[in-house]
């Protein structure tokens, strides 16, 4: 259940100890000593294979009848069980691949760019010389932010292009690979396929950096005005709908029909946490 591996952690240079995320305040200081000499660094850590035991852990929570429901719900969210698939994206001109975990593999046709965390193991390998200075500066700035700051939904989206392109495995399209601090190495694989037409964060990021928005879902039950905006790529639709701009075998199906007829969504168990 336990294993030894590298992990990015908060390190207080004054106390010489690892800090929990909750101990790093919004101004970047250490809650215990007040020092602002808190940085992100890679250290060897003992890790727990939480994803392997997600089912048992969740079942065990139901037996804790004396625990407050609010606490049990927090634990369920932390365990983060989800059903989805892992997908490998090849990199143009490289043998390496970027692996993503997604709960919606049916939206692969709408992936128009990728985002990897600043600390991702491939970050330095895939950056071309033209973009290296910008990338290094961005990574340094991201290392001074807490995970809470980085994932705050209301925060302004920031990012930097790596100069590298990945290949969408379902349609062969080249899509740019970006680095952004809203993606964390501790969640999923530390990389995402961005489907801006149907994910709010991805949509905001795409609009800021003028990236393509390709709808693959015709909004079900939306007003005609909203529907036209979604189909033009001017609005984001996160609910279910009818598939469009996808493979001929799934165009015209809704999510239930896709699962039943094509089996694209496989029952693999994942976790938000990689510990």
N, C-alpha and C positions, 0 to 999 in steps of 0.2 A: 504493500500500500504506500509506503514511503520510499522516496528516491532522492538522489543528490543531483542538483542541476544548477545551471546559471539562471539567474533571474534579476530583472531590473528592480531595484529597491530604493527607498529614500535613505540617505546616509547623512548623519549629522557630523560634520567635521570637528565640532567642538566636543561633543559627548563621545564621539567614536563608536556610535551604535546605529543599528538599523531602526528606522522610525516607521510606525504604522501610518497608513494614509491619513487616518483621523488625527494624528499628531502633527501633521504639517498644516499650518494655518493658511488662510487665503493670501496673506502677505508673504508667504514662503518661509516663514520662521518656524522653529521647532517649539511646540507647545510647552515642553518641559523646561528648556533652558533659555528660550527667547532668541537663540542664535539664528541668523539668516544664512549661516553656512551649511544649508541643507541642499544636497544635490542628488541627482539620480545617478546610480552607478550599477554596474553588473557585478554581482557577487554570487558565490556558491551558496546554495540554500537547500535545506531539507524541504521537499515538496510532498504533498499528499495527492493521490490520484482520485480526487473527488468525482470526476466524471464516471469513473469505473463503478462507483458505489452510489450513484445518484438515486437509483430506484430504491435501494435499501434505506438510504438516509431519509428520503421522502416518506417512505412507509413508516419508518420509526417515529417521525414527527407526529403521526396520527395517534400514536400510543401515549404521547405525553399529555394526558388529559388535564394535568394541573398547570400546564404552561399557558400563559396568556396567548390568545389567538394572534395578537399583533406581533409577538416575538416569533411565533412559529411561521408567520407569513414572511417575516424578514429572513428567516432561515431558508424558506423555500426559494425566495428570490436570490439569495446568495448561492445556493446550490445550482440554481439556474438550469434545470433540465430542459432540454428542447429536442425537437425531432427535425432532422434535416439531412444534409449531405455535404461531403467535402468535395470541392471541385478544384482541379489544377489548371492554372493558366500558364501557358508557355510564354517565354520572353523572347522577343525578336532579337536574333543575333546571339543568344545565350542558351546554354543547356539547362540552366536553373529554371525552376517553375515556382510560381507563387500559389500557395494553397489557401483557399478560403473555406470557411464553414458557413453555410447559409441554410436558413429554415425555409427559404423560398427558391429552390432550384428551378422552379417553373418560370421564374422571371429572368433567367439567364439571357434571353434574347434582348432584354432591355438594359443590360449592363453596358455603359458607354465609357466608363473609366474605372480605374482601380485606385484604392488608397491603402497605403501601408503605414504602420506606426513608425514614428521617428526611430524607435529602438529595434525595429525589425532586423533580423539577422541578415537580410539581403540588402538593406538600405545602402550601405557603402559599396556593395558589389555592383549594383545596377545603375548608379548615378554616373552620367557621362561627365567629361571634364568641363564642358561648358556650364553645367549647372552645379558643380561641386561646391563652389563658394557659397552660393545661396542656400544650398542644402545644409551645409555645415553650420551656417548661422542660424538656420531655422531649428535644427536639432538642438543646438545650445540653448536657444530661447525656450524650447519645449521642455527641456530638462529642469527648468526652474519652476514649472507649473505643477500643481497637484493634479491627481486624477480627476478630482471633483471639478476643478477649474476647466480641465480639458474637455470634459464631457457635458458641461452645462449647456442645456439645449438652447438657451437664449443668447449664448455668447456669439460674437462675430466669428464666422468661419475663416480659418487661416490655412494656408498650405503652400507647397512648393512643388513644381514639376521636376521629375527626375531626369527628363530627357529620354526616358526609355518607354517602350510600348510593349504591352502584353497582347496575346491573341485570344479572343473570345472563342472557347472551344466548340460552341454550338453553331456559330456562323462564320468563323474565320476572320472576323473584323479586327483591325488593330485598334486598341484602346490605350490611352495614355495612363501611365502609372504616376500617381502623385503621392506625396508624403503629407500627412496632416495629423495634428495632435489630438483630434477627436477619436482617433483609432488607438486603442491601447494593446500592448503586447500581452497583457494578462487576461484578455477576453478573446474567446475564439482562437483564431490563429494569428492574430495581430495584423490581419489584412482583410479587406472587404472588396467585394465586387459592388460597384455603385450603380444603383438603378434609380436615377433621379426622378423619373416620371412617377415612381410609386413609393418613394421614401422621402420624408420631409427634410432630414438632414442632408441627404444626397442632393436633393433639389436645390436647397439653399446654396450649397457648395458649388453646384454646377452653374447656377445663375451668376454667382460672384465671379467665377473664373471662366465664364463663357464656354462651358463644356456642353456637349450635345445632350438633349433630353428626348429620348425615343420611347413614346408610350407603347406598351404591349398589352394594355388592358383598356377595353372600352367601358367607361363608367356605367355601372348598373344603377338605375334609379336617380342619377344626377340630373339637375336642371339642364336644359339645352345649352344655356350659356356656359355653365361650368364644363359640360361635356366637350364643347368646342375648344375651350381653353386647354383642357387636358390633351385632346387629340393634336393640338398645335404645339404642345410642349410648354405652354405658358402657365400651367397649373399642375399641382401634384395630386394624384389620386391614390389613397392608401387602402381603400376598401376593395372588396371583390368586384369582379366584372367579367366580361367576355374577352377571351384572348384574341389579340390582333397582332400583326407584324411579327409573327412567330413561325414555327414550322407548320406546314400545311396540315400535319396530323393533329395539331392542337388548336389552330385558328377556329374560332367560333364556339369553342367549349368554354364552360365556366370552370371554376376551381374544382368543384365536385366531379364534373365530368372528366376533367384531366386526371384526377387521382384514380378514378375508377377505371377509365379506359386505357390510360397510358402508363400509370404507375411511376411517374417521374419523381414524386416525393417519396423517398424511401424511409423506412422506419429505422433510422440510425439515431442513437442517443448521443447528444452532445451536452456541453455545459458552457455557460458564460465564462466560467473560471478555468484557467489552465493549471490549477494546482492540485 
